[in-house]
Amino acid sequence: MGQNHCSICETPLRAFALAGSGRQYYRCPLCEWIVLDEGHFLSAEEQRARYLQHENTCENAGYVAMFERFIAACIDPYCRDARTSLDFGCGPGPVLAALLRKRGFEVDTYDLFFAPDTAYQTKKYDLITSTEVFEHLHKPMEIMRELAQRISANGIIALMTQFPPDDPGLFSRWWYLNDPTHVSFYPLKTFEFMAQALHLRVLFLDKKEMCVLGRP
């Protein structure tokens, strides 16, 4: 099995394999997006079972602290007057949604497996968050386009996903590849391409895991 064209920019993909892993990946030579060969994708049932193994709760102090850093870097500087929010891909325990509600946000949640209510598709939001979600997406441009349609005139999309190492050797040993539900990876250039294609602009990139997109 194999993918032919980039989900982000439609450029023909180039295949590469990781020695000793038995897995094949594809990289876009233009926007640099990286995707695992679809032959290695888990089934929906396998993905859900994997997500339920995560200890992503309000009792996990490290997990809460991660979101507090995310809020400080990606939300507080850009959402001073924001009130409505969507946590897209909230997981079985929507910790970020709870933290935002404490700050006065009205928060809707959506998750393919754990909160599948699609009422958000008829609304607009001042803030859309999607944390540790995009690495699981087979067709990220479709999701990003949908989210872009849901932000208000001054709204933002705040994302968190680990950015891959530039060096091929470091990439081959990157810990993020060990999770079999992680199939899609975004160098910094990829988010710039996505933003441009959707008439958005990159407001913030921390070169590690955080990205904020908004209107020009």
C-alpha positions in Angstrom: 0.0 0.0 0.0 1.2 3.5 -0.4 0.1 7.1 -0.6 0.8 9.1 -3.8 0.3 12.7 -3.0 0.7 15.0 0.0 -2.5 15.7 2.0 -1.3 19.2 2.6 -0.2 20.5 -0.9 -0.9 17.7 -3.3 2.8 17.3 -4.2 4.0 13.7 -5.1 5.4 12.1 -1.9 8.7 10.4 -1.6 9.0 7.1 0.3 11.6 6.3 2.9 12.0 3.5 5.4 13.4 3.4 8.9 16.1 0.8 9.2 15.1 -2.1 11.5 11.6 -0.7 12.1 9.7 -2.5 9.3 7.8 0.7 8.7 7.7 2.9 5.6 7.1 6.6 5.7 6.5 9.3 3.1 7.8 12.9 3.0 6.6 15.8 1.0 9.5 17.5 -0.8 7.6 20.8 -0.8 5.8 21.3 2.5 7.9 18.6 4.3 4.9 16.8 5.9 5.7 13.2 6.9 3.2 10.4 7.1 3.3 6.7 7.9 2.4 4.3 5.2 -1.3 3.5 5.6 -0.6 -0.2 5.8 0.6 0.4 9.3 -2.5 2.3 10.5 -4.3 0.9 13.4 -8.0 0.1 13.2 -10.5 2.5 15.0 -11.0 -0.1 17.7 -7.2 -0.4 18.3 -6.8 3.3 18.4 -9.6 3.8 21.0 -8.1 1.0 23.2 -4.7 2.7 23.0 -6.1 6.1 24.0 -7.8 4.6 27.0 -4.4 3.6 28.3 -3.4 7.2 28.8 -3.5 8.7 32.2 -4.8 12.1 31.0 -6.8 13.3 34.0 -6.9 16.3 36.3 -5.2 14.2 38.9 -2.1 13.9 36.7 -0.1 17.0 37.9 2.3 16.8 35.0 -0.5 16.6 32.4 -2.2 19.7 34.0 1.1 21.6 34.0 1.6 20.9 30.3 -1.8 22.5 29.6 -1.0 25.5 31.8 2.2 26.1 29.8 0.1 25.7 26.6 -2.5 28.3 27.8 0.3 30.7 28.8 2.0 30.5 25.5 -0.8 30.0 23.0 -4.0 31.3 24.5 -3.4 34.1 27.0 -1.5 36.4 24.5 -4.1 36.0 21.8 -7.4 35.6 23.5 -7.9 38.5 25.8 -11.5 39.1 24.8 -12.3 35.5 23.7 -15.3 33.8 25.3 -16.3 30.8 23.1 -14.0 27.8 22.7 -13.9 24.3 21.1 -11.6 21.6 22.4 -11.2 19.5 19.2 -10.0 16.0 20.1 -10.6 16.3 23.8 -10.1 12.7 24.6 -11.8 10.7 27.4 -11.0 13.2 30.1 -11.1 16.8 28.7 -8.6 18.4 31.1 -7.9 21.4 28.9 -11.7 22.2 28.6 -11.9 22.2 32.4 -9.0 24.6 32.8 -10.5 26.9 30.2 -13.9 26.9 31.9 -12.2 28.0 35.1 -10.9 31.0 33.1 -14.4 31.9 32.0 -14.6 30.3 28.6 -17.7 28.7 27.3 -16.3 25.4 26.0 -17.7 22.8 23.6 -15.8 19.5 23.2 -15.5 17.1 20.3 -13.7 13.8 20.0 -14.2 11.1 17.4 -14.2 8.4 20.0 -15.2 10.0 23.3 -17.4 13.0 22.5 -18.8 12.6 19.0 -21.4 15.3 19.1 -20.9 17.3 15.8 -23.0 20.3 16.9 -19.8 22.4 16.7 -20.1 22.2 12.9 -22.8 24.8 13.0 -21.0 27.3 15.3 -18.2 29.8 15.3 -15.6 30.1 18.1 -13.1 32.7 19.3 -10.7 29.9 20.2 -10.2 26.3 18.9 -7.7 24.1 20.6 -6.4 20.8 19.3 -3.7 19.3 21.6 -1.9 16.0 20.9 -4.4 15.3 18.0 -2.8 16.2 14.7 -0.2 13.4 15.0 -3.1 10.9 14.8 -4.7 12.3 11.7 -4.6 10.5 8.3 -5.9 13.5 6.4 -4.9 16.6 8.4 -5.7 19.2 5.8 -9.4 18.2 5.8 -9.5 18.7 9.6 -7.6 22.0 9.4 -9.9 23.3 6.7 -12.9 22.4 8.9 -11.4 24.1 11.9 -10.6 27.2 9.9 -14.2 27.5 8.9 -15.3 27.4 12.6 -13.2 30.3 13.9 -14.7 33.8 14.3 -13.3 36.8 12.5 -10.7 37.4 15.2 -10.5 33.7 16.3 -7.4 31.5 16.6 -6.5 27.9 16.3 -4.0 26.8 19.0 -2.3 23.4 18.3 0.1 21.2 20.2 2.0 18.3 18.5 5.6 17.4 18.6 7.6 18.8 15.7 10.0 16.2 14.2 13.8 16.5 14.2 15.3 17.8 10.9 18.2 15.3 11.0 17.2 11.9 9.5 19.3 10.1 12.1 17.6 11.8 15.0 14.2 11.2 13.3 14.8 7.5 13.1 15.4 7.4 16.9 12.6 9.9 17.8 10.5 8.7 20.7 7.3 10.1 19.2 7.4 7.3 16.6 7.0 4.6 19.2 3.3 5.2 19.6 1.6 3.3 16.9 -1.3 5.8 16.8 1.2 8.6 15.7 1.0 8.6 11.9 1.4 12.2 10.8 4.2 14.6 11.6 4.7 18.4 10.9 7.9 20.2 10.5 7.5 24.0 11.0 7.3 24.6 7.3 4.2 22.3 7.1 2.1 24.6 9.2 3.1 27.6 7.2 1.9 25.8 4.0 -1.4 24.9 5.7 -2.0 28.4 6.9 -1.3 29.9 3.5 -3.6 27.5 1.8 -6.4 28.4 4.2 -5.8 32.2 4.1 -4.5 32.1 7.7 -1.2 33.2 9.1 1.1 31.7 11.7 1.0 33.9 14.8 3.3 31.7 16.9 5.6 28.7 16.7 7.8 27.6 19.5 9.9 25.2 17.4 9.0 22.3 19.7 5.3 21.5 19.9 3.1 24.6 19.8 1.5 26.6 17.0 -1.1 29.3 16.8 -2.9 30.2 13.6 -5.2 33.2 13.0 -6.7 35.5 10.4 -4.4 37.8 8.4 
